[in-house]
């Protein structure tokens, strides 16, 4: 018979051992059955009824309601015990079928079956040690095996089929502890390190030794302390090495978020992807600008390929300003532009801005300077260029973000 995937180390012999669950249920059922028959035999109506033959007993029971009620209760209790015993027998046979053990119920038969299953994933020369056991609450089988003088503690979840082997912790330098871990189902070998805090540092690193079809070495880092999982990418030919978290949904209209760290440039990028319009941007961490006062960061538009600098983190960062204003103090530029059109700082309505611009543009347009001197024409042209630049900024997305 085949061995089922959810086979456990607890053999049927344990089930029927002296203190086993099977014998306990059988003893309890037999005791209840014996008690019911003893109560019936010792009852007065039973002793009285035994002095009559069967035909006369039926007639007399019909004339004795209490005796008839006691008899009905005894039959009902007997039927309940029969159902319980039937269920127990079905459970026993299902366990036998599940374990694939019929002729022998010895523990070593079950252990040999487990050894055959683990032999497919353990390295050559590995030996499984005796003393394996099954945790009924966690549904996990536990065992130990040796390989190259290293003892491994192995677990197998009988429901999910997940198999993991780990070594004991060993002390390292600077208070760090390390251990090895193998995920047999995924054929991944992890190196886990931890150091007690504060702050607690505990992470696992999987470094692949075989590249994928495109030449990338794709590994993983699990930060157990912060509950973050990183996927690492390394391409020798491109000399690129970075890691990124998984995409996680935010509450902002289906926008996905993730963090990417470029280990070559030491830059952390915060990526956003809008599932609705397909917009995909990466923003670096904020840094101090060259003037030592302003704040700036780099923004990449993956759709258009545009890369530009965003300044002053106090404005609304939901959009992007034009490349023309990259690196400039937008608040200062806004104040100068409003003043150029003769507007107060609070007059930011587009209709008001457009009205003032048209009035000033008509006043300083070259067509209105035909009869003026050359010096006056040059001054008028400078005024016109100034209000034109001011209006261009005040009508741009950069001003709308302030």
Beta strands, then each sheet from edge to edge (+ up, - down):
strand 1: 127-135
strand 2: 140-147
strand 3: 150-157
strand 4: 163-167
strand 5: 170-171
strand 6: 177-183
strand 7: 188-195
strand 8: 201-206
strand 9: 217-223
strand 10: 228-235
strand 11: 240-245
strand 12: 248-249
strand 13: 255-262
strand 14: 267-274
strand 15: 280-284
strand 16: 287-288
strand 17: 295-301
strand 18: 307-311
sheet 1: 1+ 2- 3+ 4- 6+ 5-
sheet 2: 1+ 2- 3+ 4- 6+ 7- 8+ 9- 10+ 11- 13+ 12-
sheet 3: 1+ 2- 3+ 4- 6+ 7- 8+ 9- 10+ 11- 13+ 14- 15+ 17- 16+
sheet 4: 1+ 2- 3+ 4- 6+ 7- 8+ 9- 10+ 11- 13+ 14- 15+ 17- 18+
end
